[in-house]
């Protein structure tokens, strides 16, 4: 099976590259940046090598490097952002800190529409995220595209089949970004399609049987697509030896517990429901720090799992952790930590159970495909993403029963109104955020002093990047009117028009 490997230099977008390539039907694998040329050469399935972006400067002490011999393997190499700069630097070119950085969309002017830039036309808007720039190329390298601030925004060495781009083709904001990656994967590397969701599901089922064997396992089931797929996958592999535990934290969506019970009883899953609202709200009383909230919630989950695991004599703890969770939690040596995800940062270092995360190397869209492969109901496969800590991350500041009620009611209204529109199928997430402030309003011809609610609606392909949804004002107005009319504690509604990046999906 043909394969593309990505050397990971710690960039937040690194695994988007892998995800895009898998989308094309080609196997992609992320490996450490210091992987040797000898090791890569030994794997005859490797048809191309990509150097990812990263947060460091090539001149910075301790900045990650790569084995230069990789450029002499007769395997095509493609550098992206930091990878682009590093190739130039290590091959004798010059990289400097630019007078101004390039962040966001920039116009790329294409001089030579060949090979890596084939079928792009004369100009495209591309997503930049850098300050350092290449100002002098190594021998045999030529510049084939530029931007206002980066005169060498794309370079090529046709003889060695080495290419570099200063921008991020893997990010959805880049026009024809997929085409650039396809040019590399198919035209330059000559890869053949062979990567399918059926094959992934089969391999994971086989892997699960091998890992767990004859032991028993428990899984934290939230009702989201990730934990549902993990439960279905592991259940298929080991049957009744899997115990699915749903914890009602009091921080769930409206009607969530009933939905979970009805859905998974039908799937003949060994399901246990734990009602722990008082326990969670008591532990979170007075806590405002987002990170502390996540840690507390994670610990409470683990404590509950320990108790059930002991009773069931389960050895393994299964989690529906996916790649985007791990990336934002600081997965690699060189990557930055954005936030602690419930599945990642909430676990104790001395976990008393064996942790198994069958979906840890998959992306959200791949998980949805596997859900369909496993025959999960449509209600699960198309469900909007819901965070592990629940509504706790949608309440800024202290969590109280009143605030939980407000954000749950508002979130329900948002979903109800959007479900009736043609825009629903394109929405990745839609929810309400409660701010820890109050504002003056007029309700019933009287002064009111109540909470504002933020409406967040985003569209995304992979959760690594996202755009706020351009919902018509008429729909937003209806949502606003219903929230201020039906949620007594709210007198103001605002709409979040921030993309990811610079924002995250959630607010905490």
Secondary structure by P-SEA (a helix, b strand, c coil): ccbbbbbcccccccaaaaaaaaaacbbbbbbcccccaaaaaacccccbbbbbbbcccccccccccccccccccccbbbbccaaaaaaaaaabbbbbbcccccccbbbbbbccccccccccccbbbbbbbccccccccccccccccccccccccccccccccbbbbccccccccccaaaaaaaaaacccccccccccaaaaaaaaaaaaaaaaccccccccccccaaaaaaaaaaaaaccccbbbbbbcccccccaaaaaaaaaaaaaccbbbbbbcaaaaaaaacccccaaaaaaaaaaaaaaaaaaaaaaacccbbbbcccaaaaaaacccccccccccccccccccccccbbbbbccccccaaaaaaaaaaaccccccccccccccccccccccccccaaaaaaaaaaaaaaaaaaaaccccccccccbbbbccbbbbbbcccbbbbbbbbbbbbbccccccccccccccaaaaaaaaaaaaaccccccbbbbbcccccccccccc
